[in-house]
Amino acid sequence: MLCLGIEGTAEKLGAGVVSSEGRILANVVKHHTPKEGIHPREAAQHHAENLPRVIKKALEEAGRSLDEIGLVAFSQGPGLGPCLRTAAIAARTISLSKDIPIVGVNHCIAHLEIGRLATEAEDPVMLYVSGGNTQVIAFEGGRYRVFGETLDIALGNCLDQFARKIGLGFPGGPAVERLAVKGEFLSLPYAVKGMDMSFSGLLTASVKAAENHRVEDVCRGLQETAFAMCVEVAERAMAHTGKEEILLAGGVAVNRRLQEMAGQMAAERGAGFFVPEKSLLGDNGAMIAWLGIMMHRAGVRHSIEDTTVRQRFRTDEVEVLWR
């Protein structure tokens, strides 16, 4: 069976085709690139205008027609409402017009499952860091449990806001990474509270520090501090669960310094360290398609009425029947 996965939680629009054997036949991503950050309605308009072309391109890359698709999956949440609804409408339209099953999937879990598919990770603690989400997730008791998360803004949001406020543009992560390499470490507030993290104070302090210090030094301090917070919580989750693997996911995980820090932590613990290829780290349609296949194979069935989008779809709400 082939599944068409449609991703549309935020600024990235994706369509992927994956087989039931786990072969990624196509994975097309179209970016909405605003200058001042994401506006939900503008991003949704971008998705609506580009979805037909993105789906067509994915099918062409896969060498398949829409008539050969046996399942359609879409990102049901969490995410921005207008973007989620655009992806959901497209998936419903295909499901109804072609009379094929439809499955709505949890975006966060999709990151973890595509990571397991694309690497040798079997039962990892996942450090998931993106523009909209920052969570430390692991499988326990039939569900993916959140062992730690941000209490306010996501790490990627923190980097984007910092970059925007000091004139580095959007997205902020790549600009901060480039400048951080040239900087010296600058001490900034470190906020780990139990197993959770807080980035809003770090953001405020970084913006203020940029008024009196070299931008390169502030970027270095911001990165080192934020990444250390995430890696600390991930390591404590590994110690608590007894798991011996860490998997990185999300757009921020392309940052080489974060990979170095997480990899060093894993090496010191004698644990496995895994990072999927770049095309599978950020939001993409292949991860949606693969989780759709896993859910459908495990007996999950959704009617059209079940496909209402959920902006605050919690990772730990999903009963994991496929493991």
Secondary structure by P-SEA (a helix, b strand, c coil): cbbbbbbccccccbbbbbcccccccbbbbbbbcccccccaaaaaaaaaacaaaaaaaaaaaaccccccccbbbcccccccaaaaaaaaaaaaaaaaaabbbbbbbcaaaaaaaaaaaacccccccccccccccccccccccccccccbbbccccaaaaaaaaaaaaccccccaaaaaaaaaaccccccbbbbcccbbbcaaaaaaaaaaaacccaaaaaaaaaaaaaaaaaaaaaaaaaaacccbbbbbccccccaaaaaaaaaaaaaacbbbbbcccccccccaaaaaaaaaaaaaaccccccccccccccccccccccccc
